[in-house]
Amino acid sequence: MIFTGWESPLALLKYELVQLEYEGVQVPKEIAKRVTCLDDESHKMDFDLVDEIYSDLNNLKVSSSFPYEQPYTLTEIKKARPSGPRRFDSIEDKDLLDKFHGAWTGRAVGCALGKPVEGMGIRGQKGLIGRAAIKEYLKNRNHWPLDYYFSGEDVGDDFVVYCPNSQRENIAFMEPDDDIHYTLIALAIMEKYGAEFTWRHIAHTWNSCLPYNVICTAESQAILNYNNASPRSTASDWVTPEYTSLNRNPYREWIGAQIRADGWGYGCAGNPELAAEFAYRDACWTHRANGIYGEMMFAAIIAGAFNVSDPIELIKIGLSEIPSNCKLAEACMQAIEKMKVKKDFYSYMDWVEEDFGDLNGVHTVNNALVVIGALFYGELDFHRSVCFAVEGGWDTDCNGATCGSILGAVHGLSNMESTMIPPLNDTIKPSVIGFQEITMKELAKILIEKGEHDIIGFIDNNTQKIGRKINNIKIFSDKELERITTKYNY
């Protein structure tokens, strides 16, 4: 029986045909025709019929002519990656504290900036693709180019934006968002389970912290697969990440894992290789191939951003932790070449849309190209770059958050100039079970106090901290926070 957690069984089947083609599987014409003939209404919930066709797809193999090498296991991924720095020297505590604060702030600013137009960016509006619709919306309000949070002002143009708490008229904090939630959850996992955490620990934490109705696409299918195969009252470990990531999961190369990279990058600051490994553990049970590589690449970039400030070097650090002959690496290397000849971000995005516009609006590869383009053309200017990342369309809040996170780690909060920082009041208000309101300054202090600036120190020291539990992360008592503040003169 087919299980579906995000869309109808028929929708999953149609997405599966697209996904199989993307990963080099030739679907027989008779199967493709049979799917095409199914009616979107009368067959959309026909579980038996869809499951029968899905079963036929399970026997198909990747074509021998498929030119990419896209391994699944971490061992094989490491064999297929190019050379890279792997790890950098440590950073002074005070500088690192400022960079952690900057990374959290940058992530929140970029996320909040993109939230109102996420749907517009992904699906477009009024016959315009996402990037064009965003530009038109801004021009109609005399706000082009983007330079501040979106306005919800109704000017009679019939465009629709969402998330009023992230609009310029109302914004006062970082409102709930999965880009922020997954970063908090990563820190909780590292503290609770240590450096040897597994994908099962992640699945268990999601069950404890995330209501099912806030989990999307690949994550929705994977956790459904996991729970269907993991009885609560009987010990069972037969379910595998191969099963949870593949079974009825056509979203396995979409952006859902890529947006979960940041916590591993923070916990492994200065250690791109370890950050990528932790990202792999996080991604391997929900995604495959480039879906996994996207999270690994950006975890490595974020970890490297605490030491490196050149955008091309950062991109190459990320690429050094994924297979050199995968689709994501190929696209990023093409992008680096285009950056040499495209005069600005907008002409660069014209190329991205032309060559990668057929991908879903929440696919890993096209959104990754938006982020690295924003880093390069923004010339590492925090404010300018996050605006580019959102102007680029598609998954706007995810791209703004990732771009802001990287640049926050590069600069540190003390070197970030942006009118978009003060309105958030340094405050995150998540809506995940067990997580409460917290400031980004507190989150930075938690990271710096854990140890030697990567997860090994983070884990070694975490049991020595005494404080009150908030968000499943140990938030220190007021006295302890005062001690940390005095120690680092922060």
Salt bridges, closest charged atoms under 4 A:
GLU16 OE2 - ARG252 NH2 2.77
GLU23 OE2 - ARG252 NH2 2.79
ASP40 OD1 - LYS14 NZ 2.44
GLU41 OE1 - LYS44 NZ 3.68
ASP51 OD1 - ARG248 NH2 2.46
GLU52 OE2 - ARG34 NH2 3.00
GLU76 OE2 - LYS79 NZ 3.40
ASP93 OD1 - HIS453 NE2 2.51
ASP147 OD1 - HIS383 NE2 2.87
ASP157 OD2 - ARG141 NH1 2.75
ASP177 OD1 - LYS115 NZ 2.73
ASP179 OD1 - ARG107 NH2 3.84
GLU191 OE2 - LYS450 NZ 3.33
GLU219 OE2 - ARG260 NH1 2.65
GLU219 OE2 - HIS287 NE2 3.87
ASP262 OD1 - ARG107 NH1 3.03
GLU273 OE2 - ARG81 NH2 2.82
GLU277 OE1 - LYS78 NZ 3.73
GLU277 OE2 - ARG281 NH2 2.89
ASP282 OD2 - ARG260 NE 2.74
GLU321 OE1 - ARG81 NH1 2.71
GLU321 OE2 - ARG86 NH1 3.05
GLU337 OE2 - LYS340 NZ 3.03
ASP350 OD1 - ARG131 NH2 2.57
GLU353 OE2 - ARG131 NE 2.75
GLU379 OE1 - ARG384 NH1 3.32
ASP426 OD1 - HIS101 NE2 2.82
GLU449 OE2 - LYS465 NZ 3.93
GLU449 OE2 - ARG483 NH2 2.64
ASP454 OD2 - ARG87 NH2 2.29
GLU480 OE2 - ARG483 NH2 2.98
